[in-house]
Amino acid sequence: MDILSILVESVRSALGPIAAIYALAAIGLNLHFGYTGLLNFGQVGFMLVGAYGVGISVSVFGLPLFVGFGVGLLCALVLALLLGIPTLRLRADYLSITTIAAAEVLRLVYRAGFAEPLTGGVYGLQNLAGDFRALNPFDPGGRYGIGDLTYTGAHLWTMVVTWSLVLLMVGLTWLLIHSPWGRVIKGIREDEDAVRSLGKNVFAYKMQILVLGGLIGALAGCMMAVHQASIQPDQFKPQVTFFLWAILLLGGAGRVFGPVIGAMTFWFLMNFTDGLLKYLGRDLGLMPFLDGPDYGALQLAFAGLLLVLLIVFRPQGLIGDRKEMLINVK
């Protein structure tokens, strides 16, 4: 492996299905935080219920894939209502505490022994993508791309569908935010007391945006299930949410294309860092003190460092406006 191959692999990751899935989930988080100021630290919980809606429907009950998507979105709707009704009338920090706790509780419940007949417990569920792969117009074993930048037919099909969903959600976000409804949402972010004084039901608007962002997060979880063809509860640890926060802040909160730019840049940097560390350590032998698991730990440390640097030096992100980060300024 050399620097050129590391760069190619990083670009492949930035354009690949995982980046698209995270961009989709970050769009939902952008609606929560970027446009409304809701501190949701449990977006991974919406991804989990979406993924398991597909998994349980397809693997356990043998239902069609589109039914699984519907079940996943319905579960996200219920989760948003359960989280929002008791917390959205309170201070913002109550929602943040509730969401991060709920996401972790859900993960532990889904991996528990009593839930194994439905969720597969710690082993998860497999064989979820049969219907999705049957629709694949590309040769699953073929390679598509330019030069060294190629993808398998299966990955390319997932990329086409997921990036199409990303563009669809970007368009929906633009239309909503530039509507009268969207102006109320942004007003809530700036000063919800002022919006309330105009006779608007702030709680209802917050609930609507929590549901909408949660549904988009669940859709990302559904696509993760069909991309991997299997799911396991420990894929949905809290670190996924903080990856989403890093993506959102990197691209620019409160910007329509912020989550897309952030996801592509984030996965490019993550894979470039991982490849560079392995190249320096394994190939050149410059870091003999590093063992196999150490590379993954350093990659996570890099994600944390990136998040800190963003908050300190460029809180508006790559394409953001610093004014968009001034939430509830009074």
C-alpha positions in Angstrom: 0.0 0.0 0.0 1.2 3.5 -0.9 -0.1 7.0 -0.5 -1.9 6.9 -3.8 -3.8 3.7 -3.0 -4.7 5.2 0.4 -6.1 8.3 -1.3 -8.1 6.2 -3.8 -9.5 4.1 -1.0 -10.4 7.2 1.0 -12.2 8.7 -2.0 -14.0 5.4 -2.5 -15.2 5.5 1.1 -16.3 9.2 0.8 -18.6 8.3 -2.2 -19.6 4.9 -0.9 -22.8 3.5 0.6 -21.8 4.0 4.3 -21.1 7.7 3.7 -24.5 8.0 2.0 -26.2 6.3 4.9 -24.5 8.6 7.5 -25.4 11.6 5.3 -29.0 10.5 5.4 -29.0 10.2 9.2 -27.2 13.5 9.6 -29.9 15.3 7.5 -32.4 14.2 10.2 -30.0 15.5 12.9 -29.6 18.7 11.0 -33.4 19.3 11.2 -33.3 18.7 14.9 -30.3 20.7 15.8 -29.3 22.9 12.9 -32.7 24.3 12.2 -34.6 23.9 15.5 -31.9 23.8 18.2 -33.0 20.5 19.6 -30.1 18.7 21.3 -30.7 15.1 20.1 -27.9 12.8 21.3 -29.8 9.6 20.4 -30.2 9.7 16.6 -28.7 6.2 16.6 -31.8 5.0 18.4 -33.9 6.0 15.4 -31.5 4.2 13.1 -31.7 1.1 15.3 -35.5 0.9 15.3 -35.5 1.5 11.5 -33.0 -1.2 10.9 -34.7 -3.7 13.2 -38.1 -2.8 11.7 -36.7 -4.2 8.4 -34.8 -7.1 10.1 -37.7 -8.4 12.2 -40.2 -8.0 9.4 -38.1 -9.8 6.7 -36.1 -12.3 8.7 -38.5 -13.3 11.4 -41.9 -12.9 9.8 -41.0 -13.3 6.2 -42.7 -10.1 5.1 -41.8 -8.1 1.9 -39.0 -5.6 2.2 -41.3 -2.6 1.6 -43.4 -3.7 4.6 -40.2 -3.8 6.7 -39.4 -0.2 5.7 -42.9 0.8 6.8 -42.6 -1.0 10.1 -39.2 0.7 10.7 -40.6 4.2 10.0 -43.7 3.5 12.2 -41.4 2.4 15.1 -39.5 5.7 14.6 -42.7 7.7 14.8 -43.7 5.9 18.1 -40.2 6.5 19.5 -40.3 10.2 18.6 -43.6 10.6 20.3 -42.4 8.7 23.4 -39.3 10.9 23.7 -40.9 14.2 22.7 -44.2 14.3 24.7 -42.5 14.3 28.2 -39.5 16.4 27.3 -40.2 19.0 24.6 -42.0 21.4 27.0 -38.9 21.4 29.3 -35.4 22.8 28.8 -33.3 21.6 25.9 -31.0 19.5 28.1 -33.8 17.2 29.2 -34.2 16.1 25.6 -30.5 15.5 25.2 -30.4 13.4 28.4 -33.5 11.4 27.4 -32.4 10.7 23.9 -28.9 9.4 24.7 -30.4 7.2 27.5 -33.2 5.9 25.3 -30.9 5.0 22.5 -28.6 3.0 24.8 -31.6 1.3 26.6 -33.0 0.3 23.2 -29.6 -1.3 22.3 -29.4 -3.2 25.5 -33.1 -4.4 25.2 -32.6 -5.5 21.6 -29.5 -7.6 22.6 -31.0 -9.0 25.7 -31.7 -12.7 26.0 -35.5 -12.4 26.4 -35.7 -10.5 23.0 -33.6 -13.1 21.1 -36.6 -14.8 19.4 -37.4 -11.5 17.7 -34.1 -9.6 17.5 -31.6 -12.5 17.5 -30.0 -11.1 20.7 -26.3 -10.5 20.5 -26.1 -12.4 17.2 -28.5 -10.1 15.4 -30.4 -11.0 12.2 -29.2 -12.1 8.8 -30.4 -12.5 5.2 -32.3 -9.2 5.0 -31.5 -8.0 1.5 -32.9 -10.7 -0.8 -35.8 -8.5 -2.2 -33.4 -5.5 -2.5 -30.8 -7.4 -4.4 -33.4 -8.9 -6.7 -34.1 -5.4 -8.0 -30.4 -4.7 -8.7 -30.0 -3.7 -12.4 -26.2 -4.2 -12.1 -24.2 -7.4 -12.2 -23.5 -8.1 -8.5 -20.1 -9.6 -9.2 -19.0 -7.0 -11.7 -16.9 -3.9 -11.1 -18.0 -0.4 -12.1 -16.0 2.8 -12.0 -13.0 4.6 -13.4 -9.5 3.3 -13.1 -8.8 2.2 -9.5 -12.0 3.9 -8.2 -14.4 1.0 -8.7 -17.3 -0.6 -6.8 -19.0 -3.9 -6.9 -22.4 -4.1 -8.5 -24.0 -4.7 -5.1 -22.4 -1.6 -3.6 -23.2 0.5 -6.6 -26.9 -0.4 -6.4 -26.9 0.6 -2.7 -25.1 3.8 -3.5 -27.6 4.7 -6.3 -30.6 4.1 -4.0 -29.1 5.7 -0.9 -27.6 8.8 -2.6 -31.0 9.3 -4.4 -32.7 9.2 -1.0 -30.1 11.8 0.3 -30.9 14.1 -2.6 -34.6 13.6 -2.1 -34.3 14.5 1.6 -32.1 17.5 0.7 -34.8 18.8 -1.6 -37.5 18.2 1.0 -35.4 20.0 3.6 -34.9 23.0 1.3 -38.6 23.2 0.5 -39.6 22.9 4.1 -37.1 25.4 5.5 -38.0 28.0 2.9 -41.7 27.7 3.6 -43.7 29.6 6.3 -43.5 26.5 8.4 -39.7 26.5 8.1 -39.4 30.1 9.2 -41.3 29.3 12.4 -38.9 26.4 13.0 -35.9 28.7 12.6 -37.6 31.2 14.8 -37.9 28.6 17.6 -34.1 28.0 17.3 -33.4 31.7 17.7 -36.0 32.6 20.4 -38.9 30.3 21.2 -40.4 32.8 23.6 -40.8 35.3 20.8 -42.4 32.7 18.6 -44.7 31.7 21.4 -45.7 35.4 21.9 -46.9 35.4 18.3 -49.4 32.7 19.1 -47.5 29.7 17.6 -47.7 26.4 19.4 -44.0 25.8 19.9 -44.5 22.3 21.4 -46.4 21.2 18.3 -43.7 22.5 15.9 -40.9 20.9 18.0 -42.8 17.6 17.9 -43.3 17.8 14.2 -39.5 18.4 13.6 -38.6 15.6 16.1 -40.8 13.1 14.2 -39.5 14.2 10.8 -35.8 14.1 11.7 -36.4 10.7 13.5 -38.1 9.3 10.4 -35.1 10.3 8.2 -32.8 8.7 10.8 -34.9 5.5 10.7 -34.7 5.5 6.9 -30.9 5.5 7.2 -31.2 2.5 9.5 -33.3 0.7 7.0 -30.7 1.3 4.3 -28.0 0.1 6.6 -29.9 -3.2 7.1 -30.3 -3.8 3.4 -26.7 -2.7 2.6 -25.2 -5.1 5.1 -27.9 -7.8 4.7 -27.6 -8.2 8.5 -27.8 -6.2 11.7 -26.5 -6.6 15.2 -27.4 -4.4 18.2 -23.8 -3.4 19.0 -23.6 -1.7 15.6 -25.7 1.1 17.2 -23.6 2.2 20.0 -23.5 5.9 21.1 -20.4 6.6 19.1 -22.5 6.4 16.0 -24.5 9.5 17.2 -21.2 11.4 17.9 -20.0 10.5 14.4 -23.2 12.1 13.1 -22.5 15.2 15.2 -19.0 15.4 13.9 -20.4 15.1 10.3 -23.0 17.8 10.9 -20.5 20.2 12.5 -17.9 19.5 9.9 -20.3 20.2 7.0 -22.1 23.0 8.6 -25.2 22.9 10.8 -28.3 24.8 9.5 -27.1 24.3 5.9 -29.1 22.1 3.5 -25.9 20.5 2.0 -24.0 20.6 5.3 -24.7 16.9 6.2 -23.7 15.7 2.7 -20.4 17.6 2.6 -19.7 16.6 6.2 -20.4 12.9 5.6 -18.1 12.8 2.5 -15.3 14.7 4.2 -15.6 12.8 7.5 -15.3 9.3 5.9 -12.5 10.5 3.6 -10.6 11.7 6.7 -11.4 8.7 8.7 -10.2 6.2 6.1 -7.2 8.3 5.1 -6.1 8.5 8.8 -6.6 4.7 9.2 -4.7 3.9 6.0 -1.9 6.3 6.8 -1.4 4.9 10.3 -1.3 1.4 9.0 1.1 2.4 6.2 3.5 4.1 8.7 3.2 1.3 11.3 2.9 -1.9 9.3 4.6 -1.2 6.0 7.3 1.2 7.1 7.7 0.0 10.7 7.8 3.6 12.1 5.4 2.8 14.9 6.3 -0.6 16.2 4.5 0.1 19.5 1.1 -0.1 17.8 -0.8 -3.3 17.6 -3.9 -4.3 15.6 -6.6 -2.9 17.9 -4.6 0.3 18.5 -5.3 1.5 15.0 -9.0 1.5 15.6 -8.6 3.3 18.9 -6.5 6.0 17.3 -9.1 6.4 14.6 -11.8 7.0 17.2 -9.4 9.4 19.0 -9.0 11.3 15.7 -12.8 11.6 15.4 -13.0 13.1 18.9 -10.1 15.5 18.2 -11.8 16.5 15.0 -15.0 17.3 16.9 -13.1 19.4 19.5 -11.1 21.3 16.8 -14.3 22.1 14.9 -16.1 23.4 18.0 -13.1 25.6 18.9 -11.9 27.0 15.6 -14.7 26.7 13.1 -18.1 25.9 14.8 -19.9 26.9 11.6 -18.3 24.0 9.6 -17.0 24.0 6.1 -19.9 25.7 4.4 -21.8 27.0 7.4 -22.7 30.5 8.5 -21.5 31.4 12.0 -24.8 33.1 12.7 -26.5 29.7 12.2 -24.8 28.5 15.4 -26.1 31.4 17.6 -28.9 29.5 19.2 -31.3 31.1 21.6 -29.3 34.4 21.7 -31.2 36.9 23.9 
